[in-house]
Amino acid sequence: PGGGLPATCRRPDSTQGDVVLPYLIRKVPLGDVAYYAKGGGLPDTFVRFSPDGRLLAIGTFLGRMKVLDVYAGKMLWDVNIAEGIVKQIDFSPDGEQVYFGEQSVDGFVYAADARSGKIRWRVRLADDLGTSPPPPKDSLYGMYQLPACFRLKTLSGGDLLVLGLHCWGDHKRTESMTRLCRVYRLSPEGAVRWAFPQDGAMPLGLIHVDGDPAGRRVAVLAASAAGNTPEDLPFKPGSIYVLDGQTGALVGGHTFQPLKPYFEQVEFWQSVSVGPQGKLASLGVHDGRTFLVDLDTVEIKDTFTFGAPIMISGVPVSARATYTHLAPDSAAYFQTSNSSVPYAGKLKHVVAPPGPHPWANTIHAVGENGRVRWRYRSGHEYQNFWTSADGRWLATCVNRDDERIGRDAGGMLFDTHRPGGGSAKFVFYYRVEGLTFFHADLARDGSAFALVEVPYQDPQTGMLVGSYQVHVVR
């Protein structure tokens, strides 16, 4: 690709003075999710480029698994794999196999031929995590009580890192919940090299895992207890646990302390990222703090209070730190979300923050020395980060819901090698009609960005806005 592209299309030699506009390569429709969008849901979707950036694999909320040639526009295969959701996807290092994990009664992890779709093997997570009955057809969220592959990452040697998770019960009442989770390292043939815990599933919510490309270290976030969590369990919610990636043995753990009096507990989302050498992990906490953790000593190396509570007119205001990313060039990216009042529901007469948190809705780029290199803010909430193999190109998907100017969503791209601050590194904003889901992908050479658009119901008109589709943008 490149010969017939317009002059404004981004190229490897594009510089700060060039006019660069997003170029839509194609859109891929994903089906009808109107019933779910009208219920306020964002349909789970996953996208992943092959190592050479030529193929794009798409897993949908409707249980379809698709692989297409991005530039030829040819759909290589498109199959319905489960009465469930395709949750996670990755390719083998040579691009010959594609791996994908589902949320279904079985919770299968599959390996398939990338070009034909022929299934080579599968592993059933429900054998370890148990199963649940299929939810009623009219249930909006019943699917999320089924066992799932919550994380799937291919390591440089070809092995797979997998997180299996099964949670069911009333999520509003901890004592009614049952949680079973386990981390696996699989061979390229689907054999279990190790599992953590070694003796079976953990009765605790493990929300996310990550490892360095070589698999030296694996970082595990333990998020939530449940009714089946023993009081004497040596693993605690609000903790990071570090594993030897070769053996699965526990290296150590660190339990984070709540930021009292504003927060009674420590909460995470999918916010842990392991650096390229397996020496550091970054993570974000809902109270607005972010951390860099040494993966050998399992001690905190740096603490950043970007979104931690500050007092505005006598009211605490914070900005949640949800996503972090340690790039191949060792830059650390953190984001902070919308301003919020901790436990606003428990406070009298306070619903909304009296003013914005000074670092709300901001990207913070931190160097190896722990100092902020640059920041960027546009009034959007940034959802996750993806970088090219050399660390130059940085992509993020964004949403904004502003009472004055309405909703706005899309994808942003930055050239981090440009001199100057965040505004100088900003390349373009590609807007979609609906909202964006928090999974996207950037080709390893930085050439293309795959973005998931999902529809939403306009609160004023009741009409659906946007479509369920993937945009591939150069």
C-alpha positions as CSV (number, residue, x, y, z in Angstrom):
1,P,0.0,0.0,0.0
2,G,1.1,3.6,-0.6
3,G,1.2,4.2,-4.3
4,G,-2.3,5.6,-4.9
5,L,-2.7,7.3,-1.6
6,P,-3.5,11.1,-1.4
7,A,-0.7,13.5,-0.5
8,T,-2.3,14.1,2.9
9,C,-2.1,10.5,3.9
10,R,0.4,9.6,6.7
11,R,3.7,8.0,5.6
12,P,6.7,6.8,7.5
13,D,8.6,10.0,6.6
14,S,5.7,12.4,7.6
15,T,7.1,15.2,9.7
16,Q,5.6,17.9,11.9
17,G,5.1,20.4,9.1
18,D,3.2,18.1,6.9
19,V,-0.6,18.2,6.5
20,V,-1.7,14.7,7.6
21,L,-5.3,13.7,7.5
22,P,-6.8,10.3,8.5
23,Y,-7.4,8.1,5.5
24,L,-10.1,5.4,5.8
25,I,-9.0,2.2,4.3
26,R,-12.3,0.4,5.0
27,K,-15.2,-0.2,7.3
28,V,-16.3,-3.7,8.4
29,P,-19.9,-4.1,9.5
30,L,-20.3,-6.5,12.5
31,G,-24.1,-7.1,12.7
32,D,-27.1,-6.0,14.7
33,V,-26.7,-5.2,18.4
34,A,-29.6,-2.7,18.6
35,Y,-31.3,-4.6,21.5
36,Y,-28.1,-4.4,23.6
37,A,-27.3,-0.8,22.7
38,K,-30.9,0.2,23.7
39,G,-30.3,-1.4,27.1
40,G,-27.2,0.9,27.6
41,G,-24.6,-1.8,26.8
42,L,-21.4,-1.5,24.8
43,P,-20.9,-4.7,22.9
44,D,-17.7,-6.5,23.7
45,T,-15.4,-6.6,20.6
46,F,-11.8,-7.3,20.0
47,V,-9.5,-6.6,17.0
48,R,-5.9,-7.6,16.3
49,F,-3.5,-7.1,13.4
50,S,-1.2,-9.9,12.2
51,P,2.5,-9.2,12.8
52,D,2.9,-8.0,9.2
53,G,-0.1,-5.7,9.5
54,R,-1.8,-7.3,6.5
55,L,-4.5,-9.3,8.2
56,L,-7.0,-8.1,10.8
57,A,-8.8,-10.5,13.1
58,I,-12.1,-9.4,14.6
59,G,-14.1,-11.1,17.4
60,T,-17.6,-9.9,18.0
61,F,-20.2,-9.7,20.7
62,L,-22.4,-11.9,18.5
63,G,-19.9,-14.7,18.6
64,R,-18.4,-14.3,15.2
65,M,-14.7,-14.6,14.4
66,K,-13.5,-12.9,11.2
67,V,-10.2,-12.6,9.5
68,L,-9.8,-10.2,6.5
69,D,-7.0,-9.0,4.3
70,V,-7.1,-5.3,5.2
71,Y,-5.7,-4.0,1.9
72,A,-7.3,-6.4,-0.6
73,G,-10.6,-6.1,1.2
74,K,-11.1,-9.8,1.1
75,M,-12.8,-11.6,4.0
76,L,-10.7,-14.8,4.4
77,W,-13.1,-16.4,6.8
78,D,-16.1,-15.5,9.0
79,V,-17.5,-18.2,11.3
80,N,-19.9,-18.3,14.3
81,I,-17.8,-19.9,17.0
82,A,-20.1,-19.9,20.0
83,E,-23.3,-18.9,21.7
84,G,-21.2,-16.3,23.4
85,I,-18.6,-13.6,22.9
86,V,-15.2,-13.6,21.2
87,K,-13.3,-11.9,24.0
88,Q,-9.6,-12.0,23.1
89,I,-7.4,-12.6,20.0
90,D,-3.7,-12.8,19.1
91,F,-1.6,-14.1,16.3
92,S,1.4,-16.4,16.5
93,P,4.8,-14.6,16.0
94,D,5.0,-15.8,12.4
95,G,1.4,-14.9,11.6
96,E,0.5,-18.4,10.6
97,Q,-1.9,-19.2,13.5
98,V,-4.5,-17.0,15.2
99,Y,-5.6,-17.7,18.7
100,F,-8.9,-16.6,20.2
101,G,-10.7,-17.0,23.5
102,E,-14.5,-16.9,24.1
103,Q,-17.0,-16.2,26.9
104,S,-19.4,-19.1,26.7
105,V,-20.6,-22.1,28.6
106,D,-17.3,-23.8,27.7
107,G,-14.9,-20.9,27.7
108,F,-12.8,-22.4,24.9
109,V,-9.4,-21.0,23.8
110,Y,-8.8,-21.9,20.1
111,A,-5.9,-22.1,17.7
112,A,-6.8,-21.8,14.0
113,D,-5.0,-21.5,10.7
114,A,-4.9,-17.7,10.1
115,R,-5.8,-18.0,6.4
116,S,-8.3,-20.9,6.3
117,G,-9.8,-20.8,9.8
118,K,-9.3,-24.5,10.3
119,I,-9.3,-25.2,14.0
120,R,-6.0,-26.9,15.1
121,W,-6.7,-27.3,18.8
122,R,-8.8,-26.0,21.6
123,V,-8.6,-25.8,25.4
124,R,-11.7,-25.8,27.6
125,L,-11.3,-23.3,30.5
126,A,-14.6,-24.5,32.1
127,D,-12.8,-27.8,33.0
128,D,-11.0,-25.7,35.7
129,L,-13.4,-22.8,36.3
130,G,-16.8,-24.6,36.1
131,T,-19.6,-23.6,33.8
132,S,-22.9,-21.8,34.1
133,P,-26.2,-22.4,32.2
134,P,-26.8,-20.3,29.1
135,P,-28.6,-17.0,30.0
136,P,-32.1,-16.3,28.7
137,K,-32.2,-14.7,25.2
138,D,-33.6,-11.5,26.6
139,S,-30.9,-11.1,29.3
140,L,-28.6,-8.1,28.7
141,Y,-25.8,-9.1,31.0
142,G,-26.3,-12.8,31.7
143,M,-23.6,-13.6,29.2
144,Y,-21.0,-12.2,31.6
145,Q,-21.8,-14.9,34.2
146,L,-20.2,-17.5,31.9
147,P,-16.5,-18.6,32.0
148,A,-14.3,-16.5,29.8
149,C,-10.8,-16.1,28.4
150,F,-10.2,-12.6,29.8
151,R,-6.7,-12.2,28.5
152,L,-4.7,-13.9,25.7
153,K,-1.2,-12.7,24.7
154,T,1.3,-14.4,22.5
155,L,4.9,-14.3,23.7
156,S,7.8,-13.9,21.3
157,G,8.8,-17.6,21.5
158,G,5.3,-18.7,20.5
159,D,3.8,-19.6,23.9
160,L,0.5,-18.1,25.0
161,L,-0.4,-16.2,28.3
162,V,-4.1,-16.8,29.2
163,L,-6.3,-15.6,32.0
164,G,-9.4,-17.6,32.6
165,L,-12.2,-16.0,34.7
166,H,-15.6,-17.2,35.8
167,C,-17.8,-15.0,38.1
168,W,-21.5,-15.4,38.9
169,G,-24.1,-14.2,41.3
170,D,-25.4,-10.7,42.2
171,H,-22.4,-8.4,41.5
172,K,-24.0,-5.8,43.9
173,R,-23.6,-8.1,46.8
174,T,-20.1,-9.5,47.3
175,E,-21.3,-12.3,49.5
176,S,-23.5,-13.7,46.8
177,M,-20.7,-13.8,44.2
178,T,-18.6,-16.8,43.3
179,R,-15.3,-16.1,41.6
180,L,-12.9,-18.6,40.1
181,C,-9.8,-17.5,38.1
182,R,-6.6,-19.0,36.9
183,V,-3.6,-17.9,34.8
184,Y,-2.0,-20.3,32.3
185,R,1.0,-20.4,30.0
186,L,0.3,-22.6,27.0
187,S,2.6,-24.0,24.4
188,P,1.9,-23.3,20.7
189,E,0.3,-26.7,20.6
190,G,-2.1,-26.0,23.5
191,A,-0.3,-27.9,26.2
192,V,-0.3,-26.3,29.7
193,R,3.3,-25.4,30.6
194,W,2.2,-24.1,34.0
195,A,-0.9,-22.7,35.7
196,F,-1.3,-20.3,38.6
197,P,-2.4,-21.2,41.2
198,Q,-0.8,-24.6,40.7
199,D,-3.4,-26.6,42.7
200,G,-6.5,-25.2,41.0
201,A,-8.6,-22.1,40.4
202,M,-8.2,-19.1,42.7
203,P,-11.4,-18.1,44.6
204,L,-10.6,-14.4,44.0
205,G,-11.2,-12.0,41.1
206,L,-8.1,-11.8,38.9
207,I,-9.0,-8.9,36.6
208,H,-6.0,-8.7,34.3
209,V,-2.5,-10.1,33.6
210,D,0.4,-9.0,31.4
211,G,3.9,-10.3,30.6
212,D,6.9,-9.1,28.7
213,P,7.4,-10.4,25.2
214,A,10.0,-13.0,26.3
215,G,7.8,-14.2,29.2
216,R,10.4,-13.4,31.9
217,R,7.8,-12.0,34.3
218,V,4.0,-12.1,34.5
219,A,2.0,-9.5,36.5
220,V,-1.4,-10.4,37.9
221,L,-4.0,-7.9,39.3
222,A,-6.2,-9.3,42.1
223,A,-9.3,-7.1,42.2
224,S,-12.3,-8.5,44.1
225,A,-13.2,-11.0,46.8
226,A,-16.4,-13.0,46.7
227,G,-18.6,-15.2,48.8
228,N,-16.3,-18.1,48.2
229,T,-13.1,-16.3,49.1
230,P,-11.7,-17.8,52.4
231,E,-10.6,-15.4,55.0
232,D,-7.3,-17.1,55.3
233,L,-6.5,-17.0,51.6
234,P,-2.9,-15.7,51.3
235,F,-3.9,-13.7,48.2
236,K,-5.7,-10.4,48.8
237,P,-7.9,-8.0,46.8
238,G,-6.2,-4.8,45.7
239,S,-2.9,-6.5,45.1
240,I,-0.4,-7.1,42.3
241,Y,1.2,-10.6,42.2
242,V,4.4,-11.3,40.2
243,L,5.1,-14.7,38.7
244,D,8.2,-16.2,37.2
245,G,7.1,-16.4,33.6
246,Q,9.2,-19.6,32.9
247,T,7.8,-21.7,35.8
248,G,4.7,-19.9,37.1
249,A,6.2,-19.7,40.6
250,L,5.3,-16.7,42.8
251,V,8.0,-14.1,42.9
252,G,6.1,-11.9,45.3
253,G,3.2,-9.6,45.9
254,H,2.2,-6.1,47.0
255,T,-1.1,-5.1,48.5
256,F,-2.0,-1.5,47.9
257,Q,-3.5,0.5,50.7
258,P,-6.8,2.4,50.3
259,L,-6.6,6.2,49.9
260,K,-8.6,6.9,53.1
261,P,-10.7,8.8,54.0
262,Y,-11.9,9.2,50.4
263,F,-11.7,5.5,49.3
264,E,-12.4,2.5,51.5
265,Q,-10.8,0.0,49.1
266,V,-8.4,-0.3,46.1
267,E,-10.0,-1.1,42.8
268,F,-8.5,-1.8,39.4
269,W,-9.7,-2.4,35.9
270,Q,-7.6,-3.9,33.0
271,S,-4.7,-1.5,34.0
272,V,-1.5,-3.5,34.4
273,S,1.2,-3.4,31.7
274,V,4.6,-5.1,31.8
275,G,7.6,-3.4,30.2
276,P,9.7,-4.8,27.3
277,Q,12.4,-6.2,29.5
278,G,10.1,-7.7,32.2
279,K,11.7,-5.4,34.8
280,L,8.8,-3.0,35.4
281,A,5.0,-3.0,35.5
282,S,2.7,0.1,35.4
283,L,-0.8,0.1,36.8
284,G,-3.6,2.5,37.6
285,V,-6.1,2.6,40.4
286,H,-9.6,4.0,40.5
287,D,-8.6,6.5,43.2
288,G,-6.5,8.3,40.6
289,R,-3.0,7.0,41.6
290,T,-0.7,5.3,39.2
291,F,2.4,3.2,40.0
292,L,5.6,1.8,38.5
293,V,6.4,-1.5,40.2
294,D,9.8,-3.3,40.2
295,L,9.1,-6.9,39.1
296,D,12.2,-8.4,40.8
297,T,11.7,-6.8,44.3
298,V,7.9,-6.4,43.9
299,E,8.2,-3.0,45.4
300,I,6.8,0.3,44.3
301,K,9.4,2.2,42.3
302,D,7.4,5.4,41.5
303,T,4.0,6.7,42.6
304,F,2.1,9.4,40.6
305,T,-0.9,11.1,42.1
306,F,-2.2,12.5,38.8
307,G,-5.8,11.9,39.5
308,A,-5.8,11.5,43.3
309,P,-8.4,13.5,45.2
310,I,-8.0,17.2,45.7
311,M,-10.4,19.6,47.6
312,I,-12.5,21.9,45.5
313,S,-14.9,24.1,47.5
314,G,-14.6,21.7,50.4
315,V,-15.5,18.7,48.2
316,P,-13.0,15.9,47.3
317,V,-12.6,15.5,43.5
318,S,-10.7,12.7,41.8
319,A,-10.1,11.4,38.3
320,R,-9.9,7.6,37.8
321,A,-6.7,6.1,36.4
322,T,-7.9,3.2,34.4
323,Y,-5.4,2.3,31.6
324,T,-1.6,2.3,31.5
325,H,0.9,1.2,28.9
326,L,4.6,0.5,29.0
327,A,5.8,1.0,25.4
328,P,8.6,-0.8,23.6
329,D,10.9,2.3,23.9
330,S,10.3,2.2,27.7
331,A,8.0,5.2,27.8
332,A,5.1,4.9,30.3
333,Y,1.7,6.1,29.3
334,F,-1.0,6.9,31.9
335,Q,-4.5,8.4,31.6
336,T,-6.9,10.0,34.0
337,S,-10.6,10.0,33.3
338,N,-13.5,12.4,34.0
339,S,-13.7,14.3,37.3
340,S,-15.8,12.5,40.0
341,V,-16.6,12.8,43.7
342,P,-15.5,9.7,45.7
343,Y,-18.5,8.0,47.1
344,A,-20.8,10.8,45.9
345,G,-23.8,8.6,46.6
346,K,-23.0,8.6,50.3
347,L,-22.5,12.4,50.5
348,K,-25.4,14.7,51.3
349,H,-26.3,17.3,48.6
350,V,-23.3,16.4,46.4
351,V,-23.9,14.8,43.0
352,A,-21.4,16.4,40.6
353,P,-17.9,17.8,41.2
354,P,-18.0,21.6,42.0
355,G,-15.2,21.9,39.5
356,P,-12.9,19.8,37.3
357,H,-9.9,18.0,38.6
358,P,-6.9,19.8,37.2
359,W,-5.6,16.5,35.6
360,A,-8.9,15.0,34.5
361,N,-9.0,13.6,31.0
362,T,-5.3,13.8,30.4
363,I,-2.6,11.6,28.9
364,H,0.6,11.6,30.9
365,A,3.8,10.3,29.2
366,V,6.5,9.4,31.7
367,G,10.2,8.7,31.0
368,E,12.4,6.0,32.5
369,N,13.6,8.6,35.0
370,G,10.1,8.9,36.4
371,R,9.6,12.4,35.1
372,V,6.7,13.6,32.9
373,R,7.9,14.0,29.3
374,W,4.7,15.5,28.0
375,R,0.9,15.7,28.5
376,Y,-2.1,16.0,26.3
377,R,-5.7,16.9,26.9
378,S,-8.7,17.5,24.7
379,G,-11.7,17.1,26.9
380,H,-12.0,13.4,25.9
381,E,-11.7,10.4,28.1
382,Y,-8.9,8.3,26.8
383,Q,-9.4,4.5,26.6
384,N,-6.3,2.4,26.5
385,F,-3.1,2.8,24.5
386,W,-1.4,0.9,21.6
387,T,2.1,1.6,20.3
388,S,4.0,0.6,17.2
389,A,7.0,-1.8,17.6
390,D,9.5,1.0,17.7
391,G,7.4,3.1,20.2
392,R,7.0,6.0,17.7
393,W,3.3,5.9,17.0
394,L,0.8,6.0,19.9
395,A,-2.9,5.4,19.4
396,T,-5.8,5.8,21.8
397,C,-9.6,5.6,21.4
398,V,-11.6,8.4,23.0
399,N,-15.1,9.3,24.1
400,R,-16.6,12.6,25.4
401,D,-20.0,13.2,26.8
402,D,-20.4,16.9,27.4
403,E,-23.7,18.5,28.4
404,R,-22.9,21.6,26.4
405,I,-21.5,20.2,23.2
406,G,-22.9,16.6,23.2
407,R,-21.2,13.3,22.6
408,D,-18.1,12.9,20.5
409,A,-15.9,9.8,19.9
410,G,-13.1,8.4,17.7
411,G,-9.4,7.6,17.6
412,M,-6.4,9.8,18.1
413,L,-2.9,9.2,16.8
414,F,0.4,10.7,18.1
415,D,3.9,10.7,16.7
416,T,5.9,10.5,19.9
417,H,9.3,11.1,18.1
418,R,8.3,14.7,17.2
419,P,9.9,17.3,19.5
420,G,7.7,19.4,21.8
421,G,4.7,18.7,24.0
422,G,1.6,16.7,23.5
423,S,0.0,19.1,21.1
424,A,3.1,19.0,18.9
425,K,3.0,15.2,18.9
426,F,-0.7,15.0,18.0
427,V,-1.1,13.8,14.4
428,F,-4.9,13.5,13.9
429,Y,-8.3,12.7,15.3
430,Y,-10.6,10.3,13.4
431,R,-14.2,10.7,14.4
432,V,-16.9,8.1,14.5
433,E,-20.7,8.6,14.7
434,G,-21.3,6.4,17.7
435,L,-19.0,5.6,20.6
436,T,-15.8,3.7,20.7
437,F,-15.2,0.4,22.5
438,F,-12.0,0.2,24.7
439,H,-10.3,-2.4,22.5
440,A,-8.6,-1.3,19.3
441,D,-5.2,-2.1,17.7
442,L,-2.3,-0.4,15.9
443,A,-0.3,-2.4,13.3
444,R,3.2,-3.1,14.5
445,D,4.8,-0.9,11.9
446,G,2.3,1.9,12.9
447,S,0.8,1.9,9.4
448,A,-2.9,1.3,10.3
449,F,-5.2,1.7,13.2
450,A,-8.3,-0.5,13.8
451,L,-11.1,1.2,15.8
452,V,-14.4,-0.4,17.0
453,E,-17.5,1.8,16.7
454,V,-20.6,0.8,18.8
455,P,-24.0,2.4,18.7
456,Y,-25.7,4.2,21.6
457,Q,-29.2,5.4,22.3
458,D,-29.6,9.2,22.2
459,P,-31.1,10.1,25.6
460,Q,-33.2,13.0,24.0
461,T,-34.6,11.3,20.9
462,G,-34.4,7.6,21.9
463,M,-32.9,6.9,18.5
464,L,-29.8,4.8,18.0
465,V,-26.7,6.8,16.9
466,G,-23.8,5.1,15.2
467,S,-23.2,1.6,13.9
468,Y,-21.6,-1.6,15.1
469,Q,-18.5,-1.7,12.8
470,V,-14.7,-1.6,12.7
471,H,-12.9,1.3,11.0
472,V,-9.4,0.7,9.6
473,V,-7.6,4.0,9.3
474,R,-4.1,4.9,8.0
